[in-house]
């Protein structure tokens, strides 16, 4: 048996959403120091807020501003996907809606909602 035999089988959409839910939670956990820094810098004072906003244009140290925006966009997606997928799981737990049809429909809705919201906030971030 080879190591990657499992990758030969297609993963159903609810499985993809479940894996993305775990990945987005991991991203949020790993980047938590950056999230705390962004929050602290943005609310401490007017001067620190100006430093915070200049990080998106001038960058931080050797990191260019577009890379900071890209990391923030990944954080936006991770938060939105994790939140919407969490609501999906809560709804399934509360209503006992665990059928294949509902699982697929709610997975499509989760991906659509999180991607549309990420796109809207990404446009706001980059423009």
C-alpha positions as CSV (number, residue, x, y, z in Angstrom):
1,X,0.0,0.0,0.0
2,X,1.4,3.3,-1.1
3,X,1.3,6.4,1.1
4,X,-0.7,8.5,-1.2
5,X,-3.4,6.0,-2.2
6,X,-6.0,8.1,-0.3
7,X,-5.3,11.0,-2.6
8,X,-6.6,9.0,-5.6
9,X,-10.2,9.2,-4.4
10,X,-12.2,12.4,-4.8
11,X,-13.1,14.2,-1.6
12,X,-16.7,15.2,-1.4
13,X,-17.4,18.9,-1.0
14,X,-18.4,18.8,2.7
15,X,-15.1,17.1,3.3
16,X,-13.3,19.9,1.5
17,X,-15.1,22.5,3.7
18,X,-14.3,20.5,6.8
19,X,-10.6,20.4,5.9
20,X,-10.6,24.1,5.0
21,X,-12.3,24.8,8.4
22,X,-9.3,23.1,10.1
23,X,-6.8,24.9,7.9
24,X,-8.4,28.3,8.5
25,X,-8.4,27.7,12.3
26,X,-4.7,26.8,12.1
27,X,-3.9,29.9,10.1
28,X,-5.7,32.0,12.7
29,X,-3.8,30.4,15.5
30,X,-0.4,30.7,13.9
31,X,-0.9,34.3,12.9
32,X,-2.4,35.3,16.2
33,X,0.6,37.4,17.2
34,X,0.3,39.3,14.0
35,X,-3.5,39.8,14.6
36,X,-2.8,41.1,18.1
37,X,-0.1,43.4,16.8
38,X,-2.5,44.8,14.2
39,X,-5.2,45.4,16.8
40,X,-2.9,46.9,19.3
41,X,-1.2,49.2,16.8
42,X,-4.5,50.3,15.3
43,X,-6.2,51.4,18.6
44,X,-3.3,52.6,20.7
45,X,-3.0,56.2,19.5
46,X,-3.2,58.3,16.4
47,X,0.5,58.0,15.7
48,X,0.4,54.2,16.0
49,X,-2.7,54.1,13.7
50,X,-0.7,56.1,11.1
51,X,2.1,53.6,11.5
52,X,-0.4,50.8,11.1
53,X,-1.9,52.2,7.9
54,X,1.5,53.0,6.4
55,X,2.5,49.4,6.8
56,X,0.1,48.6,4.0
57,X,1.8,51.0,1.6
58,X,5.4,51.2,2.8
59,X,5.7,47.7,4.3
60,X,7.3,46.6,7.5
61,X,11.1,46.3,7.6
62,X,12.1,44.3,4.5
63,X,8.5,43.1,3.8
64,X,6.8,45.1,1.1
65,X,3.3,46.6,1.6
66,X,1.6,44.3,-1.0
67,X,2.9,41.2,1.0
68,X,1.4,42.6,4.2
69,X,-1.9,43.1,2.3
70,X,-1.8,39.6,1.0
71,X,-1.2,38.2,4.5
72,X,-4.2,40.3,5.8
73,X,-6.3,39.0,2.9
74,X,-5.4,35.4,3.9
75,X,-6.4,36.3,7.5
76,X,-9.7,37.8,6.2
77,X,-10.5,34.6,4.3
78,X,-9.4,32.4,7.2
79,X,-11.6,34.3,9.7
80,X,-14.7,34.4,7.4
81,X,-14.4,30.8,6.3
82,X,-13.9,29.6,9.9
83,X,-16.8,31.7,11.1
84,X,-19.2,30.6,8.4
85,X,-18.2,27.0,8.6
86,X,-18.5,27.2,12.4
87,X,-22.1,28.5,11.9
88,X,-22.7,25.6,9.5
89,X,-21.5,23.1,12.1
90,X,-23.6,24.7,14.8
91,X,-26.7,24.6,12.6
92,X,-26.1,21.0,11.8
93,X,-25.7,20.2,15.5
94,X,-28.8,22.2,16.6
95,X,-31.1,20.9,13.9
96,X,-29.7,17.4,13.4
97,X,-29.4,18.2,9.7
98,X,-26.8,15.7,8.7
99,X,-28.1,14.3,5.4
100,X,-26.0,14.2,2.3
101,X,-28.2,16.7,0.5
102,X,-28.0,19.3,3.3
103,X,-24.3,18.6,3.7
104,X,-23.6,19.4,0.1
105,X,-25.9,22.4,-0.1
106,X,-24.5,23.9,3.1
107,X,-20.9,23.3,1.9
108,X,-21.6,25.2,-1.3
109,X,-23.2,28.0,0.7
110,X,-20.3,28.1,3.1
111,X,-17.7,28.4,0.3
112,X,-19.8,30.9,-1.6
113,X,-20.5,33.2,1.3
114,X,-16.9,33.1,2.6
115,X,-15.4,33.7,-0.9
116,X,-17.9,36.5,-1.8
117,X,-17.2,38.3,1.5
118,X,-13.5,37.8,1.2
119,X,-13.6,39.2,-2.4
120,X,-15.6,42.3,-1.2
121,X,-13.2,43.0,1.7
122,X,-10.2,42.2,-0.5
123,X,-11.3,44.8,-3.0
124,X,-11.7,47.3,-0.2
125,X,-8.2,46.3,1.1
126,X,-6.4,46.6,-2.2
127,X,-8.1,49.7,-3.6
